[in-house]
Amino acid sequence: MTKSEEEVLICDGLLAMIPKDFLHIDDFDKDTIMKILNRAIEVKAMIKSGDRSFQPFKGKSMAMIFAKPSMRTRVSFETGFFLLGGHAIYLGPDDIQMGKREETRDVARVLSGYNDIIMARVFAHQDILDLAKYAAVPVINGLTDYNHPCQIMADALTMLEHIGRIENTKVVYVGDGNNIVHSWLRLAALFPLHFVCACPKGFEPDAKTVEIARSAGSKIEITDDPMEAVKGADVVYTDVWASMGQKEEAEYRKKVFQGFTVDEAMMEMAGPNAFLMHCLPAERGIEVTDGAIEAPNSIVFPQAENRMHAQNAIMLHVLGA
């Protein structure tokens, strides 16, 4: 079945517009996100048991566009798609040069003719929107400068496993108000959260995205006092201070972000029930200490593994498998 920008389903005489793509978490309702997460738990258990009989992607192919390289995104998508029977094709920064050597709308239509699904990890958010607009197959947002929905789905899955819930938790992000923060805010538009972004002044997240979460009923705080912010947290979350494309600012940011390193003292301030999360890669000794990331309450590596399981469930959902 050829898919237009949205599938139209008829249910009980009503027309429902269902997104064909996975671009932002809050393109879906809370029940759908929970359905995807519960599917992730089921399929993860099957994979961990060694059962390889579930092959819903047999005979299917996925094009993976990487304008931004990433170990975790490539391996988690490629391995996950393979474990469920499919074949993934890696297209690196020099293979397409999307928007430079070839227009994004042309890439979308060509790859749609070869593949059942497209995953893209790009810089400009408009690129993922254009891919989805012109592709006839589902497009999954593997990361843009604005958001990273697959990462937050993995984080939500990890919270379900270690805390038992997503709703009514206190999540404190310490660092730059970046694409990870935007994705948490979009999740907070669906699930009532107490989300705090502790960042230096001038590094706050997008104001419109903050308002989306607040207007949905979540408690959102922006502060420049990380030690006060982490008190009573269920999750303390951090990320590199300078993302890909910002490395020329790295030394400047190290100075500005003094006091924002998540260390053992900060985790102690958070309390005995706080878990540490990090989307990786980590620059140990900069945004997080070695002691904090190796502590018993660090769930960074289960979180990393859950990228694959959450993404498998996302792909199952958009492919209707």
C-alpha positions in Angstrom: 0.0 0.0 0.0 1.4 3.4 -1.0 1.2 5.8 1.9 0.5 9.5 1.6 1.7 12.0 4.2 -1.0 10.6 6.5 -3.0 7.4 6.5 -6.7 7.9 6.7 -8.5 5.2 8.7 -12.2 4.8 9.0 -13.2 3.7 12.6 -16.8 3.7 13.8 -17.8 6.0 11.0 -15.1 8.6 12.0 -12.2 9.7 10.0 -8.9 9.5 11.9 -5.7 11.0 10.6 -2.8 8.8 11.6 0.8 10.0 11.0 2.8 7.6 8.8 6.1 9.0 10.1 7.8 9.2 13.5 9.1 12.8 13.7 8.0 14.1 17.1 6.7 12.2 20.1 3.6 14.3 20.5 2.5 13.7 16.9 0.9 10.6 18.7 -1.4 10.5 21.7 -0.3 9.0 25.0 -2.1 5.7 24.5 -0.2 5.2 21.2 3.1 6.0 22.8 2.4 3.5 25.6 1.4 0.9 23.1 4.7 1.3 21.3 6.6 1.2 24.6 4.8 -2.0 25.7 5.5 -3.5 22.4 9.2 -2.7 22.9 9.1 -4.6 26.3 7.6 -7.6 24.6 10.0 -7.7 21.6 13.0 -7.0 23.9 12.1 -10.0 26.0 11.8 -12.2 22.9 15.2 -11.1 21.6 16.9 -11.5 25.0 15.5 -15.0 25.3 17.3 -16.0 22.1 14.1 -16.5 20.2 14.6 -15.4 16.5 11.3 -16.7 15.2 9.7 -13.2 15.1 10.7 -11.9 11.6 8.2 -9.2 10.7 10.7 -7.3 8.5 11.7 -10.3 6.4 12.0 -9.1 2.8 12.0 -5.5 3.8 14.8 -2.9 3.5 15.5 0.3 5.3 17.6 3.2 4.0 19.6 4.9 6.8 20.7 8.5 6.0 23.5 9.8 8.1 24.3 13.5 7.6 25.6 13.2 11.2 27.6 10.1 12.0 26.7 8.1 15.1 27.8 4.7 16.5 24.6 4.1 18.6 22.1 5.2 16.0 23.7 3.2 13.2 24.3 0.0 15.2 20.9 0.1 17.1 18.9 0.6 13.9 20.9 -1.8 11.7 21.1 -4.6 14.3 17.5 -4.2 15.4 16.2 -4.3 11.8 18.4 -7.3 11.1 17.2 -9.2 14.2 13.6 -8.8 13.0 14.4 -10.1 9.6 15.2 -6.9 7.6 18.1 -5.4 5.7 19.4 -1.9 6.4 21.5 0.2 4.0 23.9 2.8 5.5 24.2 6.0 3.5 26.9 8.2 5.1 27.6 11.9 4.8 29.4 11.5 1.5 27.0 9.1 -0.1 24.1 11.6 -0.6 25.0 15.1 0.5 21.3 15.7 0.8 20.3 19.3 0.0 23.7 19.9 -1.6 24.4 17.4 -4.4 20.7 16.4 -4.6 17.5 18.0 -3.4 15.9 16.4 -0.3 12.5 16.0 -2.1 14.3 14.0 -4.9 16.2 11.8 -2.4 12.9 11.1 -0.6 11.1 9.9 -3.7 14.0 7.9 -5.1 14.7 6.1 -1.8 10.9 5.4 -1.4 11.1 3.4 -4.6 13.8 1.2 -3.3 12.9 0.8 0.4 10.1 0.2 2.8 11.2 2.7 5.4 13.7 5.6 5.8 15.6 6.6 8.9 17.5 9.9 8.8 19.9 11.6 11.2 20.4 15.1 10.0 21.4 18.6 11.1 18.5 20.9 10.0 15.0 19.9 11.3 13.5 21.1 8.0 15.4 18.3 6.2 13.5 15.6 8.2 10.2 17.4 7.6 10.9 17.6 3.8 11.9 13.9 3.7 8.6 12.9 5.3 6.6 15.3 3.1 7.9 13.7 -0.2 8.6 10.1 0.9 5.9 7.5 0.1 7.2 5.3 2.9 7.5 6.0 6.7 10.3 8.3 7.8 11.8 8.0 11.3 13.6 11.0 12.8 17.0 9.6 14.0 18.0 13.1 15.2 17.9 16.7 14.2 19.3 19.8 15.7 15.8 20.4 17.1 14.9 17.0 18.6 15.8 13.4 19.1 12.5 11.4 19.7 14.0 7.9 19.4 16.4 8.7 22.3 13.5 9.9 24.5 11.5 6.8 23.7 14.5 4.7 24.8 14.6 6.9 28.0 10.9 6.4 28.7 11.3 2.6 28.2 14.2 2.7 30.7 12.1 4.6 33.2 9.4 2.1 32.9 11.9 -0.7 33.7 13.7 1.0 36.6 11.1 3.3 38.1 7.9 1.6 37.0 6.3 4.7 35.5 6.8 7.8 33.4 4.0 10.0 34.7 4.5 12.1 37.9 8.3 11.7 37.9 10.8 14.5 38.4 13.4 14.5 35.6 16.2 17.1 36.0 18.3 17.7 32.9 21.7 19.4 33.7 23.4 21.0 30.7 22.7 22.7 27.4 19.0 23.3 26.5 19.4 21.2 23.3 17.5 18.8 21.2 17.4 16.2 24.0 15.6 18.8 26.2 13.2 19.6 23.4 12.3 15.9 23.1 11.7 15.7 26.9 9.5 18.7 26.6 7.5 17.1 23.8 7.1 14.0 25.9 5.9 16.2 28.8 3.2 17.4 26.4 1.8 13.9 26.6 2.7 12.6 30.1 2.4 14.8 33.2 6.0 15.4 34.4 8.0 17.6 36.6 10.8 18.5 34.2 13.6 20.8 35.1 16.2 22.1 32.8 19.2 23.4 34.7 21.4 25.3 32.3 23.6 28.5 32.2 21.8 31.7 31.2 21.7 32.0 27.5 21.5 28.2 26.9 17.8 27.8 27.6 15.6 25.5 25.4 13.3 26.8 22.8 10.6 29.0 24.4 7.8 27.7 22.2 8.6 24.1 23.1 8.6 25.0 26.8 5.1 26.5 26.4 3.8 23.4 24.6 4.7 21.3 27.6 3.4 23.8 30.2 0.1 24.3 28.4 -0.4 20.5 28.5 -0.2 20.6 32.3 3.4 19.5 33.1 5.4 21.4 35.6 8.3 22.9 33.7 11.2 24.8 35.3 14.2 26.5 33.8 17.0 27.4 36.3 20.7 28.1 36.4 21.1 26.4 39.8 21.7 22.7 39.2 22.4 21.7 42.8 19.1 23.1 43.9 17.3 21.7 40.9 18.3 18.0 41.4 16.8 17.7 44.9 14.2 15.0 45.0 14.8 13.9 41.4 13.8 10.5 40.1 16.2 11.0 37.1 19.2 13.3 36.7 20.0 13.5 33.0 23.0 15.0 31.2 24.5 15.3 27.8 27.7 16.7 26.2 28.0 20.5 26.5 29.0 20.9 22.9 27.2 18.7 20.3 28.4 17.8 16.8 28.6 21.0 14.9 29.4 23.1 18.0 32.9 21.8 18.7 34.5 25.1 17.9 32.6 26.4 21.0 33.8 23.6 23.2 36.4 25.5 25.2 34.1 28.5 25.6 31.3 26.2 26.8 33.6 24.5 29.3 34.1 27.9 31.0 30.4 28.9 30.9 29.2 25.5 32.1 31.5 25.4 35.2 29.4 24.0 38.1 27.1 22.0 35.8 29.2 18.8 35.9 27.1 15.9 37.2 29.3 14.4 39.9 28.9 12.3 43.0 28.1 15.3 45.1 25.3 16.3 42.8 23.9 12.8 42.7 24.0 12.7 46.5 22.1 16.0 46.6 19.5 14.4 44.3 18.8 11.7 46.9 19.2 8.0 47.2 16.4 7.2 44.8 17.8 9.2 41.9 19.0 7.4 38.7 21.6 8.9 36.4 20.9 8.9 32.7 23.1 10.1 29.8 22.3 9.7 26.1 26.0 9.2 25.2 28.7 9.7 24.0 29.9 11.0 27.3 33.0 13.2 27.8 33.9 11.9 31.2 35.3 14.5 33.5 33.5 17.3 31.7 29.7 17.0 31.9 29.8 13.9 34.0 32.4 12.3 36.2 33.7 8.8 35.9 32.5 8.1 39.4 28.9 9.1 38.7 28.6 7.2 35.5 30.0 4.0 37.0 28.0 4.2 40.2 25.3 1.6 41.1 22.5 4.2 40.4 23.7 4.9 36.9 21.4 3.3 34.3 23.3 4.8 31.3 24.1 1.5 29.6 20.7 -0.2 30.0 19.4 3.1 28.6 21.8 2.8 25.6 20.7 -0.8 24.9 17.1 0.4 24.9 17.7 2.5 21.9 17.5 -0.6 19.8 14.4 -2.0 21.5 12.5 1.3 21.5 13.4 1.8 17.8 12.3 -1.7 16.9 8.9 -1.0 18.4 8.7 2.4 16.5 9.5 0.6 13.2 6.9 -2.1 13.9 4.3 0.6 14.6 4.9 2.7 11.4 5.2 -0.4 9.3 2.0 -1.8 10.7 3.7 -5.0 11.7 
